[in-house]
Amino acid sequence: MTHGFSGRGGFDADRDQAPRAQLPPNEGEVLRGEGLRGGRPLVRYPVPTHAAGPGPGPGPGSGRGRAQRSARRRRNGRRIGVALFCLSLIAVGTVLWRAQGLVTGVVASLVLTFVYVLIEEFQRKDDPSDADRAPGRPAEMWPAHVDPYPPRPAPGRPYPQHPVHGGPHHLVPRASVPVSPPVSPHAAQSEQPSPPSPPSPPLPPSPPSVPDRPARGPDWPRPEVRLPEPLPAAPSPPRLHRKSKTSALPWRLPAAPAPPAMTADAATVGDLEVRAASLIGPGHRSDPTHAGPRQDAYRLGRDGRSAHLIVAVADGMSDSAHADVAAAVAVSALVNTVRQRLDEGDGPRTLDTGQVFLEAAQQVYAAAEQRGWSDEDVRTVALAAVLPTRPDADGGRTLWLARVGDPSGWYRGSDRWKPLFGAKKGGFDHGKLRHFLPHTPQQAESRRIEVGRGGVLALTTDGVGDALAQLPVAAGWFHRQWARPVTAHDLLLHIGYEAQQRNDDRTAVLVWWAPSGEPR
């Protein structure tokens, strides 16, 4: 009887012409032959059909495919080794023959040949596949204690339970599977067919799979999540005068990149509550052809010991080409200069107003020169203030305020706002300014004000200061609204008020310390 391996995953025999792939799992044809080491039986196993790839022969992931690839690699490696050895032998023999003579070349070649044979013999002894493979047998035939092709279930199905050991087939060692006694090929033809073997006991039922969590569906328990209630629509800005048509126009973007059209801050320093906001005016934001940037700016700071709050407010002049840059540089220069003076030991009573504004003017001029602009392109007015963060021993405070131009400071009294600088604007040329940075820093004026245990201070540009000075309704409304600290976005909403012919940028910095009091 002859045996041949079928490329479709089974063995064809002249005896029954049945493919071995139909045998039950873990059963194979037991063969014995001459030359087996230790007399161990060899079992020929079928390649599982589910491991086969498309077309004839085993798939790339089957055990037979892996064995064939491993054997092919070993053969290729030995061929390469033999070729390299022959080349080396020829090269060494030629060199020694020309240098030392023919006898020396032959002896060296024999020594190298002997070394190569020894190395090859040791490699054969260390290779378990050569030690366990029977001579003249194909590479698919392995000892009974080795299972190179463990049975695999169909994709998506679990491994079957073994009827004896109770575990999956692929985890049962080959030595524990009973093997039929060897049968001579000649006796197999004369023997009568044996009666059918009794059916194997049924497999124990596998425990039902329990999912880690219930399947998602309409009854999937979800934690109750309470979403916050929708916020009401933001209120409109207050109307403090007749309706303004400019305020109703859509906002436009300036031609060149510019700072934000609005900004706001909130802070607590010592026992002071600070709120600040700046907003572009309708005149700059609504022009469809010449929309410009916000030309107001403010800056907050403190000294190194947090003993004083430093505030600066600036309003760039609209007829200046780069008023927004001038205002931003001015407030930064004023806060940094005052902070340096306070850290050096000065206080609100000893600050040199002229020197502070002179250094700020120099920085504004330097910023223009660095960008190639003239000093007429960076004109701005500015105001600076210093407030102690803690009261004196008697409960009072000494405030320092200084300005060049028309920014205003206001103190909230019991029934109205009190201006801290000069008289309000008037006359036909009330909008004309004679003093500004960087041209006339020496014209800066300052005041030192003693206040009691409580009060509210407002530092504003003319977009808010003019409303306090010229619109009684606005002054009364701001007096009520700013009696206590407000949020930063509320302050931004307040200074966005609507009033006819009030189209300038608006900036306000408010400072609260305890209930209202009167300046002394």
Secondary structure, DSSP 8 states (H G I E B T S, - for coil): --EEE-TTSSEEETTT---GGGS-TT--EEE--TT-GGG--EEE----GGG--SSSS--TTSHHHHHHHHHHHHHHHHHHHHHHHHHHHHHHHHHHHHHH-HHHHHHHHHHHHHHHHHHHHHHHHH-HHHHHS-TT--TT-EETT--SS-----TTS---B-TTT-SBGGGS-GGGS-------HHHHHHS--------------------SS---STT-------------------B-SS--TGGGS-----SS--S-SEEEEEEEETTEEEEEEEE--HHHHS-TTT-----EEEEEEE-TTS-EEEEEEEEE-TTSTTHHHHHHHHHHHHHHHHHHHHHTT--TTT--HHHHHHHHHHHHHHHHHHHT--GGGG-EEEEEEEEESS--TTS-EEEEEEEESS-EEEEE-SSSEEESSS----STTTT--S--BTT-GGG-EEEEEEE-S-EEEEEE-HHHHHHHHH-HHHHHHHHHHTSS---HHHHHHHHT-B-TT--S-EEEEEEEESS---B-
